[in-house]
Amino acid sequence: MIDLRSDTVTKPTQAMREAMMKAPVGDDVFAEDPTAIAFQQRMADMFGLEAGLFVPSGTMSNQLCLYMLTNPGDEIIVDELGHIFNYEGAAASVLSGIQLRTLRGTRGKITPELIEPAIRSTNEWDPWTRVISLENTTNKGGGAWYTKEELLAIRELADRYGLYVHLDGARIWNAITESNIEPAFFGTIADTLSICFSKGLGAPVGSMMLSTADRVRKTRRYRKMWGGGMRQIGILAAAADYAVDHHFPLMKEDHRRAREFAAAIHASEAFDIDPSTVETNIVLFDCKQGTASDAVQAFAAKNIGFSVFGHQRIRATFHFQITDDDLARVIEAVQTM
Ligand SMILES: Cc1ncc(COP(=O)(O)O)c(C=O)c1O
C-alpha cells in the first residue's frame, strides 16, 4: 500500500534499528540512561531551551507542558483546529482542570488581533487566561506554518499580558525545513515546546517536552505519576537521534512531492484544491461530487491510503517512505478517478 494516511505510518529502517541496537542504556527512572540524557541535552541546545524530557507521545508532552504552566480554573487560548482541542480526549480538562478557549483563525493559526479580545480579566468569576497555545505546523489546518514575525508578535502580546506561550511543535521539523527559521528561535518565543520524532521523522516512538531546567525537573515527577516513566529508553532515544540526523534532511523532498501531488489534484476532474494552501507535507483536498469516504475507499481498492478529513475532504500526508515512483502511481490513480 502507498500509505499517505499519515506521516506516522513510517517503519524504522534497518540503519535506524542498528542505531537502536548499539545504544548504551540505563534505567531512565533513575535518570541513568546515557543515550536519553545526551539526546535530551542535544535537543535542548538545538531549540535554545535549558532542558528536555523524553516522553512516549506528543499528547503526553503537550499535556505535561499545559499542566506545568497552569492551575485548575485557568483558561488557555487555542485555534479551534488545534490538536489539543480536537484529538487529545479532552485531556487538558481532565488532567489539568483547565478550560480551552477556541478561536477561529486561518488554517489553524491565530493572530494577536484575534487573541487580544479573548484575554479575560482577573476578577473572581472569570476563568483566568494563562497560556496562548500554538501549533506549528498545523495538522488540521493542513500543514501551515508561522513566520518569525507572526511568532514575535504573539510573544510580545503574551509578555504584555503576562501570559505563557506553549508551542505544539509535533511537526516543527517541517516548519523549520520550509521557513529556514533556526531551531533556537523557537526557544525564544515558547515557554514550553513539545516536539515529536514519530511524525515525518520516522522514529517508532517518542516526543520531547522542552523548557527551563526547573520546569523539566518538576515534569519528571508528573511524567512518572502519569505512567510515562520508562526504563532503558536509550533504545528509543537512539532511534529519534538517528531520525534527526538522517530523516530530517529529507523533508524538503516530502514538501516537493506534496506540491506536485497538489498540482495533479488541481488539474483533475474529480477533486478541488487551492494549491497555495500546500505549505509543507500535508495536502487537504475536496471531492467535487460524492463523499470523501467513498473516494478514500476507491483509492484503497487501488492500494493507496488517504484519510477522510470531513464530509468531502481528504487528507494526504507525505513522508520519506513515499518515493517518486509512488507519487507517479498516485497521480495516475487521481487522473483516472
Ligand atoms: C499537531 C499534533 N500535536 C500532537 C500530536 C499527538 O501526538 P501523539 O499521537 O504522539 O500523541 C499530533 C499527532 O498527530 C499532532 O498532529
PDBQT file of the ligand as one rigid body, heavy atoms in Angstrom, charges set to zero:
ROOT
HETATM    1  C1  LIG A 401      -0.040  18.677  15.965  1.00  0.00    +0.000 C 
HETATM    2  C2  LIG A 401      -0.030  17.427  16.784  1.00  0.00    +0.000 A 
HETATM    3  N1  LIG A 401       0.199  17.514  18.104  1.00  0.00    +0.000 NA
HETATM    4  C3  LIG A 401       0.219  16.419  18.894  1.00  0.00    +0.000 A 
HETATM    5  C4  LIG A 401       0.021  15.174  18.374  1.00  0.00    +0.000 A 
HETATM    6  C5  LIG A 401      -0.016  13.995  19.310  1.00  0.00    +0.000 C 
HETATM    7  O1  LIG A 401       0.971  13.085  19.095  1.00  0.00    +0.000 OA
HETATM    8  P1  LIG A 401       0.813  11.558  19.596  1.00  0.00    +0.000 P 
HETATM    9  O2  LIG A 401      -0.051  10.885  18.578  1.00  0.00    +0.000 OA
HETATM   10  O3  LIG A 401       2.223  11.070  19.618  1.00  0.00    +0.000 OA
HETATM   11  O4  LIG A 401       0.192  11.592  20.947  1.00  0.00    +0.000 OA
HETATM   12  C6  LIG A 401      -0.214  15.019  17.000  1.00  0.00    +0.000 A 
HETATM   13  C7  LIG A 401      -0.428  13.684  16.415  1.00  0.00    +0.000 C 
HETATM   14  O5  LIG A 401      -0.573  13.514  15.227  1.00  0.00    +0.000 OA
HETATM   15  C8  LIG A 401      -0.251  16.181  16.180  1.00  0.00    +0.000 A 
HETATM   16  O6  LIG A 401      -0.504  16.123  14.873  1.00  0.00    +0.000 OA
ENDROOT
TORSDOF 0
